[in-house]
Amino acid sequence: MPPHPDRLARARLLASPSLGPAVLRELERITGRPAGSAYAEEPDGPFLYVGDVLPEPLRTQRLLWFHSVNAGTDALLAAGPWPEGALLTRTVGRMGERIAQYTLAWVLAECQSVPEHTAQHSRSEWRRLPSELAAGQTAVVHGTGRIGSAVAGLLRACSVRTVGVGRTPRAVPPGFDRVVLAGSAEETAALADARWVVSALPLTDATERYFDGSRFGAMRGATFVNVGRGATVDMAALESALRGGTVRRAVLDVLPDEPAGPADHAWRMPRTVITSHSAGITADEDVAADFEACWEAVTGGRTPALAVDTRRGY
């Protein structure tokens, strides 16, 4: 539930030191009040906070609302009990569009043998390589929210069949040809048909190590792309599937432990590319636009569309 307008009217605006001046100016314009920096001590009255992490002294019943500058909120919720009644909202902005383009880039690069051509170039080797069409092939996208729908929509625009995997029955979201339930026989069949399997899952108790040996074993040569959370993948199971051939390639924008140091075993997994959690970097304008949309909803007595169910974790 949104905070009561009377309490919100009296609330101080606090912001993380990590926010730049341009974002702070926008927050002050939107709320009509000055933005203070993080406090070592708990503020005397109600407050709202905008930032990336919530300092422990601010995990208090005086917190009315925390707006995260990130899309994922699992780290926030895992850091300790969430203050009862405090609203949690997040920033998505154009992240879905960015992640969709990232995914499509790797799909098309694979179809056009870009990794192989790059390797040949480094050897000054002239050899014709086959290509394949993305059109008519199947992508299975786990996660049917804003980001998953954006990924599916862009792939579908290239005539890729898109199957979404969700945890609860619902109408088919935009971008998907159909949706199947997680853990169902339909999901297993979809994985067997997939040319690409894309994870846009958040990290919750239900999704930790979701991609395990059984799911990777159900694939038949699919390429696995993870743009969600690293801990949703059992990395040992993924490596086994890569070596066994049920997974053709892996493109991992996220890992269970970040940043990955030079000694991290993930760098040495076969046919795997790791990118540095950069598929959907949040821009300042994303933070300002999404906070403003949430502010308008809250001041109007409505729950923002970007509100997080702190019990479910997304």
C-alpha positions as CSV (number, residue, x, y, z in Angstrom):
1,M,0.0,0.0,0.0
2,P,1.2,3.6,-0.7
3,P,2.1,5.7,2.3
4,H,-0.6,8.0,3.6
5,P,-0.5,11.4,1.8
6,D,-0.3,13.3,5.2
7,R,2.8,11.4,6.2
8,L,4.3,11.7,2.7
9,A,3.8,15.4,2.9
10,R,5.9,15.6,6.0
11,A,8.5,13.1,4.9
12,R,12.1,14.1,4.3
13,L,13.7,13.1,1.0
14,L,17.0,11.3,1.5
15,A,19.3,10.1,-1.4
16,S,22.2,7.8,-1.7
17,P,25.6,9.4,-2.1
18,S,26.0,7.4,-5.3
19,L,23.4,9.5,-7.1
20,G,24.7,12.2,-9.4
21,P,23.7,15.9,-9.3
22,A,21.4,15.6,-12.3
23,V,19.3,12.9,-10.6
24,L,19.2,14.8,-7.3
25,R,17.9,17.9,-9.1
26,E,15.2,15.8,-10.7
27,L,14.2,14.2,-7.4
28,E,13.9,17.7,-5.8
29,R,11.8,19.0,-8.7
30,I,9.5,16.0,-8.6
31,T,9.0,16.1,-4.8
32,G,9.2,19.8,-4.2
33,R,11.7,19.4,-1.4
34,P,15.5,19.3,-0.9
35,A,17.3,16.0,-1.0
36,G,19.4,15.2,2.0
37,S,22.3,12.7,2.0
38,A,22.3,9.4,3.8
39,Y,22.2,9.8,7.6
40,A,24.3,7.8,10.0
41,E,21.5,8.1,12.5
42,E,17.8,7.5,12.1
43,P,15.9,10.6,11.0
44,D,13.5,12.0,13.6
45,G,10.4,11.8,11.4
46,P,9.1,9.9,8.3
47,F,11.3,9.8,5.3
48,L,11.6,8.4,1.8
49,Y,14.9,7.2,0.4
50,V,16.2,6.9,-3.2
51,G,19.3,4.8,-3.8
52,D,21.0,1.5,-4.5
53,V,21.3,0.1,-1.0
54,L,19.4,0.8,2.2
55,P,21.8,1.6,5.1
56,E,21.1,-0.4,8.3
57,P,20.3,2.7,10.4
58,L,17.5,3.5,7.9
59,R,15.8,0.1,8.1
60,T,13.3,1.6,10.5
61,Q,9.5,2.0,10.8
62,R,10.0,5.7,9.9
63,L,10.8,4.6,6.4
64,L,7.7,5.2,4.2
65,W,9.1,4.4,0.9
66,F,12.4,3.2,-0.7
67,H,12.8,3.7,-4.5
68,S,15.6,1.5,-5.8
69,V,17.7,2.8,-8.7
70,N,18.1,-0.9,-9.8
71,A,15.6,-3.3,-11.3
72,G,16.6,-6.2,-9.1
73,T,15.7,-5.9,-5.4
74,D,16.9,-9.3,-4.1
75,A,20.0,-7.9,-2.4
76,L,17.9,-5.3,-0.6
77,L,15.5,-7.9,0.7
78,A,18.2,-10.3,1.6
79,A,20.1,-7.8,3.7
80,G,17.6,-7.9,6.6
81,P,13.9,-7.8,7.5
82,W,12.0,-5.2,5.4
83,P,10.4,-2.5,7.5
84,E,6.8,-3.3,8.0
85,G,4.5,-1.2,5.8
86,A,7.3,0.5,3.8
87,L,6.7,0.7,0.1
88,L,9.4,-0.6,-2.2
89,T,9.6,0.4,-5.8
90,R,12.2,-0.2,-8.5
91,T,13.7,1.3,-11.6
92,V,13.1,-0.4,-14.9
93,G,13.2,2.5,-17.4
94,R,14.3,1.4,-20.8
95,M,16.2,-1.6,-19.4
96,G,13.8,-4.0,-21.1
97,E,14.7,-2.5,-24.5
98,R,18.4,-2.6,-23.7
99,I,18.3,-6.2,-22.6
100,A,16.2,-7.2,-25.6
101,Q,18.8,-5.7,-28.0
102,Y,21.6,-7.4,-26.1
103,T,19.8,-10.7,-26.5
104,L,19.0,-10.2,-30.1
105,A,22.6,-9.2,-30.8
106,W,23.9,-12.5,-29.5
107,V,21.1,-14.5,-31.3
108,L,22.0,-12.9,-34.7
109,A,25.7,-13.2,-34.0
110,E,25.3,-16.9,-33.5
111,C,23.1,-17.3,-36.6
112,Q,25.8,-15.5,-38.7
113,S,28.7,-17.4,-37.2
114,V,30.3,-14.1,-35.8
115,P,32.3,-15.9,-33.1
116,E,33.7,-18.3,-35.7
117,H,34.5,-15.6,-38.2
118,T,36.2,-13.6,-35.5
119,A,38.4,-16.6,-34.6
120,Q,39.2,-17.2,-38.3
121,H,40.2,-13.5,-38.7
122,S,42.6,-13.8,-35.8
123,R,44.3,-16.7,-37.7
124,S,44.2,-15.0,-41.1
125,E,42.1,-17.9,-42.3
126,W,39.8,-17.7,-45.3
127,R,37.0,-20.3,-45.0
128,R,33.4,-20.1,-45.8
129,L,31.1,-20.7,-42.8
130,P,27.4,-21.6,-42.9
131,S,24.7,-19.3,-41.5
132,E,21.2,-20.0,-40.3
133,L,18.0,-18.0,-40.1
134,A,16.5,-17.0,-36.8
135,A,13.1,-16.9,-38.3
136,G,10.9,-19.9,-37.6
137,Q,13.1,-21.1,-34.6
138,T,12.0,-21.1,-31.0
139,A,13.1,-19.0,-28.1
140,V,11.9,-20.0,-24.6
141,V,12.0,-17.0,-22.2
142,H,11.8,-17.6,-18.5
143,G,10.3,-14.5,-16.9
144,T,7.2,-12.9,-18.5
145,G,7.3,-9.5,-16.8
146,R,8.5,-6.2,-18.4
147,I,12.0,-7.4,-19.3
148,G,11.0,-10.8,-20.5
149,S,8.2,-9.4,-22.6
150,A,10.6,-6.9,-24.2
151,V,13.0,-9.6,-25.1
152,A,10.2,-11.8,-26.5
153,G,8.8,-8.9,-28.5
154,L,12.0,-8.1,-30.2
155,L,12.7,-11.7,-31.0
156,R,9.2,-12.2,-32.3
157,A,9.7,-9.2,-34.6
158,C,12.4,-11.3,-36.3
159,S,9.8,-14.1,-36.7
160,V,11.2,-16.2,-33.8
161,R,8.6,-18.2,-32.1
162,T,8.4,-17.1,-28.4
163,V,7.4,-19.3,-25.5
164,G,7.2,-17.7,-22.1
165,V,7.6,-19.6,-18.8
166,G,5.8,-18.2,-15.8
167,R,5.0,-19.3,-12.3
168,T,1.3,-18.5,-12.3
169,P,-1.5,-18.9,-14.9
170,R,-2.1,-15.6,-16.6
171,A,-3.2,-14.1,-20.0
172,V,-0.5,-14.3,-22.6
173,P,1.6,-11.1,-22.2
174,P,2.7,-9.0,-25.2
175,G,5.6,-10.4,-27.2
176,F,4.8,-14.1,-26.5
177,D,3.1,-16.6,-28.8
178,R,2.2,-18.7,-25.7
179,V,3.0,-19.1,-22.1
180,V,3.5,-22.4,-20.1
181,L,3.8,-23.0,-16.4
182,A,7.2,-23.4,-14.7
183,G,7.7,-27.0,-13.6
184,S,5.1,-28.4,-16.0
185,A,5.5,-31.0,-18.7
186,E,4.9,-28.2,-21.2
187,E,8.0,-26.4,-20.0
188,T,10.1,-29.6,-20.4
189,A,8.7,-30.0,-24.0
190,A,9.4,-26.3,-24.8
191,L,13.0,-26.7,-23.6
192,A,13.5,-29.6,-25.9
193,D,12.2,-27.6,-28.9
194,A,14.2,-24.4,-28.1
195,R,17.0,-23.0,-30.1
196,W,17.6,-20.4,-27.5
197,V,16.7,-20.4,-23.8
198,V,16.7,-16.9,-22.2
199,S,16.5,-16.3,-18.5
200,A,15.1,-13.0,-17.3
201,L,14.2,-14.4,-13.9
202,P,14.5,-12.4,-10.6
203,L,16.3,-14.1,-7.7
204,T,13.8,-15.4,-5.1
205,D,13.6,-18.5,-2.9
206,A,11.7,-20.2,-5.8
207,T,14.2,-19.3,-8.5
208,E,17.6,-19.9,-6.8
209,R,19.4,-22.6,-8.9
210,Y,16.2,-22.9,-11.0
211,F,18.3,-23.9,-14.0
212,D,19.6,-27.2,-12.7
213,G,20.7,-30.5,-14.2
214,S,17.2,-31.5,-15.1
215,R,16.4,-28.4,-17.0
216,F,19.7,-28.3,-18.8
217,G,19.3,-32.0,-19.5
218,A,15.9,-31.3,-21.2
219,M,17.5,-29.1,-23.8
220,R,18.6,-30.4,-27.1
221,G,21.4,-28.2,-28.2
222,A,19.9,-24.8,-27.2
223,T,22.0,-21.8,-26.5
224,F,21.5,-20.5,-23.0
225,V,21.4,-16.7,-22.4
226,N,21.2,-15.3,-18.8
227,V,20.2,-11.7,-18.4
228,G,18.4,-12.2,-15.1
229,R,20.3,-13.2,-12.0
230,G,23.4,-15.3,-11.7
231,A,22.3,-17.4,-8.7
232,T,19.3,-18.7,-10.7
233,V,21.8,-21.0,-12.4
234,D,23.6,-24.1,-11.1
235,M,26.9,-23.4,-12.7
236,A,28.2,-26.9,-12.3
237,A,25.1,-28.3,-14.0
238,L,25.5,-25.7,-16.8
239,E,29.2,-26.7,-17.4
240,S,28.2,-30.4,-17.4
241,A,25.5,-29.6,-20.1
242,L,28.0,-27.7,-22.2
243,R,30.5,-30.5,-22.1
244,G,27.7,-33.1,-22.8
245,G,26.2,-31.1,-25.7
246,T,22.6,-30.5,-24.4
247,V,23.6,-26.8,-24.2
248,R,25.3,-25.5,-27.4
249,R,26.6,-22.2,-26.0
250,A,26.2,-20.0,-23.0
251,V,26.1,-16.2,-22.9
252,L,26.2,-15.0,-19.3
253,D,25.7,-11.4,-18.4
254,V,25.3,-12.3,-14.7
255,L,27.1,-14.7,-12.4
256,P,26.4,-16.0,-8.9
257,D,29.5,-14.2,-7.6
258,E,30.3,-10.8,-9.1
259,P,32.6,-9.3,-10.1
260,A,34.3,-12.4,-11.5
261,G,38.1,-12.4,-10.8
262,P,40.7,-13.8,-13.2
263,A,40.7,-17.1,-11.2
264,D,36.9,-17.6,-11.5
265,H,36.3,-21.0,-13.1
266,A,33.4,-19.5,-15.1
267,W,36.0,-17.9,-17.5
268,R,37.2,-21.4,-18.4
269,M,33.8,-23.0,-19.2
270,P,33.6,-24.3,-22.8
271,R,31.8,-22.3,-25.5
272,T,30.8,-19.6,-23.0
273,V,30.9,-15.8,-23.2
274,I,30.7,-13.7,-20.0
275,T,29.8,-10.0,-20.1
276,S,30.2,-7.7,-17.1
277,H,26.5,-7.3,-16.0
278,S,26.2,-4.7,-18.7
279,A,23.1,-5.8,-20.7
280,G,20.8,-3.4,-19.0
281,I,22.8,-0.6,-17.3
282,T,20.4,1.9,-15.7
283,A,20.7,5.5,-17.0
284,D,20.0,8.6,-14.9
285,E,16.9,9.4,-17.0
286,D,15.5,6.0,-16.2
287,V,15.7,6.7,-12.4
288,A,14.1,10.1,-12.8
289,A,11.3,8.9,-15.1
290,D,10.4,5.9,-13.0
291,F,10.5,7.7,-9.7
292,E,8.3,10.4,-11.2
293,A,5.7,7.8,-12.3
294,C,5.8,6.2,-8.9
295,W,5.5,9.6,-7.2
296,E,2.4,10.5,-9.3
297,A,0.8,7.1,-8.3
298,V,1.6,7.4,-4.6
299,T,0.4,11.0,-4.3
300,G,-2.7,10.0,-6.1
301,G,-3.3,7.2,-3.5
302,R,-2.5,4.4,-5.9
303,T,0.0,1.6,-5.7
304,P,2.7,2.2,-8.4
305,A,3.0,-0.3,-11.2
306,L,6.7,-0.6,-10.2
307,A,5.9,-1.6,-6.6
308,V,7.6,-4.8,-5.4
309,D,5.8,-7.4,-3.4
310,T,8.4,-7.8,-0.6
311,R,7.0,-11.2,0.4
312,R,7.5,-12.6,-3.1
313,G,10.7,-10.6,-3.9
314,Y,9.5,-9.1,-7.2
